[in-house]
Amino acid sequence: MLDCEVKNGWLQFLEFIQSRCTHTEFENWIAPIQMTSGNSDEIVLEVPNIFVQEYLLNNYKDLLRDFIPVRSDKELALTFIIATPKKTAAPLKPVEERPSVENSGYELKLNPTYRFENFIEGPSNQFVKSAALGVAARPGKTYNPLFIHGGVGLGKTHLLHAIGHTIHEQQKKLKIQAITTEAFINDIVDSLRAKSIDRMKRFYRTLDVLLVDDIQFLQNRLNFEEEFCNTFEILINQNKQIIITSDKPPSQLKLSERMIARMEWGLVAHMDIPDLETRVAIIKHKAENKNLRISNEVAFFIAEHIFHNVRQLEGAINRLCAHARFQGTELSIEAAERILNELIQPSNQKKTSVESILQSVAAAYEVRISDLKGESRQKEIAFARQVAMYLAKEMIEESLMKIASSFGGKTHSTLLHAWKKISTQLHVNEDLGRQIQMIRRNIEK
């Protein structure tokens, strides 16, 4: 049963959030949440899946305190239940089956180990993984296109193939193709040579799901770019799902304005370098898969010294496995340091602190450091605080909880929200990008 005051508080929260986020974000993540019962002691929210629950708490937990009851231990008086999937009626007429990928001469090739269950989640990739799961559950209806960008070896291809696996297993009638941009270009060249370009175009333009890896290789190849753009538009206009990965956001690619605009239609999601705790989890997971016993001390040592990307961590585990088989002894920190000497990255650079970031941001935006650590919601101060939080997450190798606590005891979800907001604005605001680069150079002096 719903208490009137509690219901009004929830409705006010929805109204407030709707005014602060995009229509797509609200419809996909907030609108599906239903309040089934609620009073001053407990509120029950029904969510379609665990990812919607995590999204709500990760992004709006602090804000919810202003609208719904809080327990004596300061936690939200909130319980979640997962909605039972609704059964859909079978179609009256049989759907005509389309030719499979294999029958068309194109084989669906997905890495068997690149699945969602093998993907280690952390603050740096949590939002991207949630978006990927949403696309896999409802291809063509959630985010279209989904554009994932980030540095080398951070897991973009892993998520791309994980989406492919999930869709292929759950919706077997859909026609899917996963391909690198280089392979797409080679397909065009081979088809022109064999005088079968029409067959090739027909195949790609009748797909239900197209997964494209490393779109940056389409730069400076105008004829191939035009063909891809035409295929892209045809699929999007038919509500077919497209997922693209790149090492840069669309706005930084040397592609035509038309192509960039197409790729920015849906959701652009950034994948960052994993933080220390996530790297430790990745190391432990990969070591376990290879039956390598590794202590927490050694795992932390590796994570602290190899931090650029996940691929390097995997290479480190492979090297340790090879040595462990020959020597048959338990790995120590000294042994790991000797074996991984070539992979260990120097840490002689000046260590960035939250204080140095606060000083530089306060000077740039003409506010006080105490304001940045305070609770003021004045527009100029709140924005400067978000910039400082963004820079802290980007430049400091510490847990989000520890970094957030340096901002006057803020929570990690507040820090993550600020980072996401500034990251999004950087894609469209060149002036902000220049400001942040200037502050960053000042911090690194």
Summary of the structure (lengths in Angstrom):
residues: 445
radius of gyration: 24.2
end to end distance: 59.9
largest distance: 73.6
contacts: 1312
relative contact order: 0.08
helix: 54%
strand: 10%
